[in-house]
C-alpha cells in the first residue's frame, strides 16, 4: 500500500512540475522599416543578364515581396563604359542581349529609385570580375555505395593557377536543363586542396540516383559550368546556404541577416564572375563505375 501511495504522490508531483514549466508567451512583432532587396549578377557570357528589385514586407504578410518598378539601373566598369538596363516586367531589369563582362575589370551598379526606401533613393555596389582558367575536360562517375541507391558525380580536369587564392562555383546542365537550379544544389569550393595543381578528375558536383527518375542516362549531354568568384561573393553564397539550410536549434547560433555588398542597408548581392564550360555525351564506355 505504501508503494502504491508513493507512486501516486510521485505522479502528481511530476504532473505539477511539468505544468509549471509551460507558459504562454505572446511575442509582439512590430512593423520594421522597408529595405531594398537586390538580386543581380553579370558574367562573361554574352546574354541578357537579369537584375531583380523588390522590398521587404511585414512579418505577417502572406504575399510575395513587393516588386520595385520604374527604377534606373546603370552598370559601369572601371574604364568608364556604361550599360543601362531595361525593365521588362515589374521588378525585372535586363542588360542588352549582347552584353558581356570582361575579366579583371571592376563593375559598379548604380540603382536610382522613384521613391525612397529606408530614407534612400540611390543604392550602389561594386564587384570585380575575376578570370578563370578553362576546363580541359569533364568525366562522369557512379558510386553505388553513396546514399540509398548511389550517387552520380561530375569530375573536373583542369589546372588551378598557382600562388593566388581562387574560389569556384560549379553548376551542371543535362540536355540543356539546369540541374543546379537552386543554391543548395550549386557546388562551391576554394582551391586549398589543389592550389597550383592539376585536378585529375576530382568530383565537383553530386546528384543522388533515383530509380524512377535518374539524373543521368546513356546518351545524355552533360555540361559543366565553372565560374570564378571573388572571395567576398564566395563567403556570401556560403552564408546564404547556411542560413537557409536545416540547423539544430539547440546548438545552432541565432538567426541573422546575411550581409551583402549593397550600401544603405539593402539586402542582396551584386556579383560578377567569369564562366567556362565543358561538355560530355554519356556512353557506357565513359562512365566510371565505382564498385
Backbone torsions as a table, in degrees:
resi	resn	phi	psi	omega
1	UNK	NA	-41.4	178.4
2	UNK	-62.7	-36.0	-179.6
3	UNK	-65.1	-44.7	178.8
4	UNK	-62.7	-39.8	179.6
5	UNK	-62.9	-41.7	179.5
6	UNK	-64.6	-39.5	178.7
7	UNK	-64.4	-41.7	-179.7
8	UNK	-62.6	-47.3	179.8
9	UNK	-62.8	-40.9	179.6
10	UNK	-63.8	-38.8	179.3
11	UNK	-65.3	-46.1	178.7
12	UNK	-60.3	-42.7	-179.4
13	UNK	-62.6	-41.5	-179.5
14	UNK	-64.9	-40.8	179.2
15	UNK	-65.0	-40.7	177.9
16	UNK	-64.8	-39.1	-179.9
17	UNK	-64.9	-43.6	180.0
18	UNK	-66.2	-41.2	-179.5
19	UNK	-67.5	-29.7	-179.9
20	UNK	-74.4	-16.7	-179.3
21	UNK	-91.8	-1.4	-178.2
22	UNK	-107.0	121.0	-179.7
23	UNK	-142.1	133.9	178.3
24	UNK	-77.7	128.4	178.5
25	UNK	-122.9	119.4	177.7
26	UNK	-93.2	113.9	179.4
27	UNK	-91.6	120.1	-179.9
28	UNK	-90.2	116.0	-179.8
29	UNK	-105.7	107.8	-179.1
30	UNK	-81.0	169.4	176.8
31	UNK	-72.0	141.2	176.2
32	UNK	-110.7	159.2	-179.0
33	UNK	-71.8	150.1	-177.2
34	UNK	-66.5	148.8	173.3
35	UNK	-133.2	146.7	177.2
36	UNK	-75.1	141.3	174.2
37	UNK	-117.8	125.2	-176.9
38	UNK	-120.9	130.2	172.7
39	UNK	-129.9	115.0	-178.4
40	UNK	-167.0	138.3	178.3
41	UNK	-140.4	150.5	169.2
42	UNK	-123.0	150.1	-178.9
43	UNK	-134.9	-178.7	176.7
44	UNK	-82.6	-3.4	176.3
45	UNK	-71.9	143.0	177.6
46	UNK	-89.5	91.5	-176.2
47	UNK	-151.2	176.3	168.8
48	UNK	-77.5	119.2	178.9
49	UNK	-96.8	132.2	-172.2
50	UNK	-99.9	143.0	170.4
51	UNK	-126.8	141.1	-179.9
52	UNK	-124.1	131.3	178.8
53	UNK	-119.3	132.1	174.6
54	UNK	-150.2	-176.9	176.7
55	UNK	-139.1	158.2	-179.3
56	UNK	-66.7	157.4	178.6
57	UNK	-131.9	177.8	-177.6
58	UNK	-61.8	150.6	177.5
59	UNK	-58.5	-33.8	-176.5
60	UNK	-90.2	1.4	-179.3
61	UNK	-67.0	137.7	179.7
62	UNK	-111.2	26.6	178.9
63	UNK	-128.2	159.5	177.6
64	UNK	-59.5	157.8	178.9
65	UNK	-59.3	137.8	-179.2
66	UNK	-60.9	136.8	178.0
67	UNK	-82.0	149.2	-179.6
68	UNK	-105.1	112.8	179.7
69	UNK	-105.4	162.1	174.8
70	UNK	76.2	11.9	179.6
71	UNK	-80.9	159.4	173.2
72	UNK	-109.0	123.0	-179.9
73	UNK	-120.7	124.9	-177.5
74	UNK	-127.3	128.9	173.6
75	UNK	-100.1	139.6	177.9
76	UNK	-142.9	132.3	177.1
77	UNK	-92.5	176.6	-175.1
78	UNK	-74.7	0.0	172.8
79	UNK	-100.8	1.1	177.4
80	UNK	92.0	4.4	178.1
81	UNK	-76.9	131.6	-175.3
82	UNK	-117.3	149.9	176.5
83	UNK	-138.9	126.6	179.5
84	UNK	-98.7	136.2	179.7
85	UNK	-90.5	154.2	-178.9
86	UNK	-115.8	137.3	177.4
87	UNK	-83.4	123.9	-179.0
88	UNK	-101.1	-25.6	175.4
89	UNK	-157.6	165.2	-175.2
90	UNK	-51.5	119.4	177.2
91	UNK	81.6	-2.3	-178.0
92	UNK	-113.3	120.3	-177.7
93	UNK	-123.9	142.6	-177.0
94	UNK	-131.7	153.7	171.1
95	UNK	-81.8	167.0	169.5
96	UNK	-57.7	152.3	-175.6
97	UNK	-71.6	-7.7	177.0
98	UNK	-102.5	13.9	-179.0
99	UNK	-82.6	142.0	172.6
100	UNK	-151.9	147.4	177.4
101	UNK	-83.2	153.2	-178.3
102	UNK	-111.7	126.1	-177.8
103	UNK	-55.6	144.4	177.0
104	UNK	73.6	4.9	171.7
105	UNK	-95.5	151.1	177.1
106	UNK	-102.6	131.0	-176.8
107	UNK	-113.3	142.4	177.0
108	UNK	-122.0	137.7	175.0
109	UNK	-109.3	133.0	177.4
110	UNK	-116.4	122.0	-177.6
111	UNK	-116.1	121.2	178.1
112	UNK	-118.6	124.2	-176.7
113	UNK	-99.3	158.3	174.9
114	UNK	-74.3	-35.1	-179.6
115	UNK	-127.7	149.0	-177.4
116	UNK	-69.0	146.8	170.8
117	UNK	-127.4	120.4	-177.3
118	UNK	62.0	35.9	177.8
119	UNK	70.6	16.1	178.4
120	UNK	-132.8	142.1	176.4
121	UNK	-109.2	-19.0	-177.4
122	UNK	-119.4	136.1	179.8
123	UNK	-136.4	151.1	178.7
124	UNK	-151.2	162.1	176.6
125	UNK	-159.6	160.5	178.4
126	UNK	-137.3	155.1	179.4
127	UNK	-154.1	137.5	176.2
128	UNK	-86.4	138.2	178.3
129	UNK	-94.7	99.4	-175.9
130	UNK	-80.9	150.0	-179.8
131	UNK	-81.2	163.1	179.4
132	UNK	-142.1	140.5	178.3
133	UNK	-68.0	150.4	177.8
134	UNK	-69.9	155.6	174.3
135	UNK	-82.8	132.5	174.7
136	UNK	-73.0	-50.8	179.7
137	UNK	-167.1	172.4	175.8
138	UNK	-131.0	163.8	176.0
139	UNK	-134.9	171.2	179.4
140	UNK	-130.6	138.4	-178.0
141	UNK	-140.2	155.8	177.5
142	UNK	-131.0	124.6	179.5
143	UNK	-114.4	109.8	-175.5
144	UNK	-76.7	-10.1	-177.8
145	UNK	-89.2	-9.2	179.4
146	UNK	-92.2	134.4	177.5
147	UNK	69.3	-168.7	-177.9
148	UNK	-75.8	-40.7	-175.8
149	UNK	-122.8	11.2	179.8
150	UNK	101.8	165.4	179.2
151	UNK	-131.6	141.4	168.6
152	UNK	-94.2	145.9	171.4
153	UNK	-143.8	149.0	-179.4
154	UNK	-95.7	129.9	-176.5
155	UNK	-102.5	143.2	-176.3
156	UNK	-111.6	132.8	171.8
157	UNK	-119.8	107.0	-176.8
158	UNK	-161.8	162.4	179.4
159	UNK	-104.1	126.6	177.1
160	UNK	-90.0	132.8	179.1
161	UNK	-62.7	141.5	-178.0
162	UNK	-90.0	152.9	170.4
163	UNK	85.1	-4.9	179.3
164	UNK	-133.9	151.9	175.4
165	UNK	-76.7	130.0	179.1
166	UNK	-123.7	143.5	-178.0
167	UNK	-129.5	133.3	-170.7
168	UNK	-125.9	150.1	170.0
169	UNK	-127.5	135.6	-178.1
170	UNK	-121.3	133.5	173.3
171	UNK	-132.4	149.9	-173.9
172	UNK	-123.3	135.8	173.7
173	UNK	-114.0	143.2	174.1
174	UNK	-129.6	117.6	-176.8
175	UNK	53.6	39.6	177.2
176	UNK	84.5	-6.1	-179.4
177	UNK	-99.1	131.6	-179.7
178	UNK	-75.2	115.8	176.7
179	UNK	-81.6	-32.5	179.6
180	UNK	-88.0	61.9	-170.8
181	UNK	-90.0	-2.8	173.2
182	UNK	-131.6	160.3	-173.3
183	UNK	-64.7	-29.9	179.6
184	UNK	-72.7	-10.9	177.0
185	UNK	-100.8	-4.4	177.5
186	UNK	-82.9	140.4	179.0
187	UNK	-99.0	131.3	178.9
188	UNK	-125.5	138.1	177.3
189	UNK	-157.7	154.4	168.1
190	UNK	-99.1	-175.2	-174.6
191	UNK	-107.7	24.6	-176.8
192	UNK	-62.1	-31.6	-177.2
193	UNK	-85.1	-14.4	-177.8
194	UNK	-142.3	30.5	-177.9
195	UNK	-56.8	122.3	176.7
196	UNK	75.4	6.6	-175.7
197	UNK	-114.7	170.6	174.2
198	UNK	-86.6	140.9	-172.8
199	UNK	-80.0	-26.5	176.4
200	UNK	51.9	44.0	171.3
201	UNK	81.7	34.9	175.8
202	UNK	-70.4	150.0	177.6
203	UNK	-76.2	129.9	-178.4
204	UNK	-123.0	-8.5	177.9
205	UNK	-150.9	134.0	-173.5
206	UNK	-126.4	140.0	-179.2
207	UNK	-138.8	128.7	-179.1
208	UNK	-71.3	138.2	178.0
209	UNK	-80.3	131.4	174.9
210	UNK	-122.8	126.5	-172.2
211	UNK	-59.3	-44.2	-176.3
212	UNK	-83.1	-12.2	177.7
213	UNK	-150.4	73.4	-178.4
214	UNK	-67.7	146.1	-180.0
215	UNK	-67.8	-27.3	-179.0
216	UNK	-137.0	153.8	174.6
217	UNK	-152.3	168.0	-180.0
218	UNK	-58.2	133.9	179.3
219	UNK	95.8	-12.7	179.4
220	UNK	-69.0	149.2	173.2
221	UNK	-104.8	112.8	-177.5
222	UNK	-101.6	132.8	178.0
223	UNK	-122.6	129.2	175.1
224	UNK	-104.8	127.5	173.6
225	UNK	-103.5	123.2	175.4
226	UNK	-112.1	127.4	-177.4
227	UNK	-120.4	141.7	175.7
228	UNK	-95.6	122.6	-177.0
229	UNK	-108.8	158.8	166.4
230	UNK	-77.1	161.7	178.0
231	UNK	-61.3	-38.7	-178.0
232	UNK	-63.2	-42.9	179.5
233	UNK	-70.5	-36.4	176.5
234	UNK	-59.6	-46.1	179.1
235	UNK	-64.8	-42.6	-179.5
236	UNK	-60.4	-48.2	-178.1
237	UNK	-63.5	-40.3	177.5
238	UNK	-64.2	-38.3	178.9
239	UNK	-67.8	-37.1	177.1
240	UNK	-63.9	-42.7	179.3
241	UNK	-61.7	-44.4	179.6
242	UNK	-65.3	-39.0	-177.1
243	UNK	-69.9	-26.9	-175.5
244	UNK	-103.3	-2.5	179.5
245	UNK	-96.7	169.2	-178.6
246	UNK	-65.3	135.7	175.1
247	UNK	-133.3	144.0	176.3
248	UNK	-70.2	116.4	-175.5
249	UNK	-65.0	-22.6	-179.0
250	UNK	-75.0	-37.7	-175.2
251	UNK	-110.0	-8.5	179.2
252	UNK	-78.6	158.2	178.1
253	UNK	-77.8	171.4	179.0
254	UNK	-68.9	147.4	179.1
255	UNK	-65.9	145.9	179.6
256	UNK	-149.9	152.3	177.5
257	UNK	-69.0	138.3	177.6
258	UNK	-78.2	128.6	-176.2
259	UNK	-83.1	123.7	177.3
260	UNK	-98.2	-156.6	-178.2
261	UNK	-117.5	12.2	176.6
262	UNK	-85.5	136.7	-176.8
263	UNK	-79.2	177.7	178.2
264	UNK	59.0	32.3	173.2
265	UNK	75.2	11.6	178.4
266	UNK	-71.5	155.4	177.1
267	UNK	-97.0	154.7	176.8
268	UNK	109.3	-173.0	-174.4
269	UNK	-150.6	137.5	170.1
270	UNK	-102.6	115.6	-176.7
271	UNK	-117.1	156.6	175.7
272	UNK	-140.8	130.3	-178.8
273	UNK	-153.5	151.5	176.0
274	UNK	-81.4	154.0	177.6
275	UNK	-133.1	145.4	172.6
276	UNK	-140.9	152.7	-171.4
277	UNK	-131.5	154.7	169.6
278	UNK	-149.3	145.3	-175.8
279	UNK	-124.8	162.7	-179.4
280	UNK	-152.6	132.4	171.3
281	UNK	-94.3	121.9	-174.5
282	UNK	-74.3	127.4	172.7
283	UNK	-126.8	167.1	178.1
284	UNK	-62.6	-27.7	-175.6
285	UNK	-80.2	-26.6	-174.9
286	UNK	-101.9	7.1	172.8
287	UNK	-84.8	126.9	177.2
288	UNK	-90.9	100.7	179.7
289	UNK	-84.8	124.8	177.2
290	UNK	-100.7	102.6	-174.6
291	UNK	-93.6	NA	NA
